[in-house]
Amino acid sequence: MIRKIAEGVYNVGAIDWERTLFDEIVPLPQGTSYNAYLVIGEKKTALIDSVEPEKMEQLLRNLEELKVKRIDYIISNHAEQDHSGGIPYLLERYPEAMVVTNQKCKEFEMDLLHIPEDKFMVIGEGDSLELGGKTLKFVMTPWVHWPETMSTFLVEDSIAFTCDFFGSHAATSHTFAEEYDHIYHEAKRYYAEIMMPFRQIITRNIRKIEALQPNIIAPSHGPAYRDPGFIINAYKEWTSPNTKNEVLILYVSMHGSTKKMVDALVNYLGDEDVQVKVRDLVTANLGEIAIDMVDVTTIIIATSTMLAGPHPNAVYAAYIANALKPKAKVVGIMGSYGWGGRTVEILKANLGALRVELLEPVLIKGLPKEEDYKRIKEFAKKIADKHRELGVVK
Ligand code: FEO
């Protein structure tokens, strides 16, 4: 399917309706797309990014349909294989093409794809490439989400091609975003899963793209945006230091005691006017946990005791939180045990990268008793006090 973005600019990439998993861990409930953009100038033709190698047939068919006989430049904004993996195949089909990218991306692609060094044209910040009536300008936007990521700006048509940045895992035949609630959710999920750890750097990159004043933002996953303010403002909200008056409780309960503690905490937090999201770590998937983490103030990990420590699902949740580095300000641990264990010690060790205040843990023996409920109530009060201190309570 070819999708026209502007005169002489086409999305010739592939839609992957069937894919359910990315990086062998990230669920793709809406599939995804690998957008590759053909830019036809009066003198030269460029292709911005490619597709997953398994989807090359779609890309080549689209190029054939547009009767593309020659590609002069393959612009590579990002070395990850869902965008670069098709380049070796393109070089076979269009041997005259040069791969245009920054030095770091070139090095990655020589390692990852074995593209020979003499096939590269290295560009840097602010460099441009003239295609004849269409000028491509390169803007370095590192850490969205690899160190080499960059964006390409088509000056005359005012289109920013941002690759993963501002993207969403959504298989859609729409050229431009239309169902905004749906796309907001998918873009937030994508941000949460891979961009969130690089929040500070992304803030700078948002400013760089905003300074271009693009009329269109065309990422390499999901639909393009004819109103860039929508996705730019969403990114500003997610990357800002502001958090909501919300607690995310991630729990696993083997025989119901921890669940009772969670239920009590939910009720007590409600009494304190604190909003709550609860995820059962047995059934919740990474995408949902990640999205929940984007703007909560407090994360609570609640676990049964297993093999003298936390349940492995709780360790997984702690590890994921530690890796995604959400902007939460407070973390708490709670749970139930039968005869002891190293739950707190092990979970703490897995949360070391977070700059948060760790609340005094609440661990209880067996089923919660009256005095345990009092402790949980105090725990809820402490969380609410922290929220008030932090000014997140409206
Ligand atoms: Fe869509 Fe980082 O690759």
Residues whose N, C-alpha, C, O or C-beta is under 5 A from the ligand:
A	BS01	FEO	E80 D82 D164
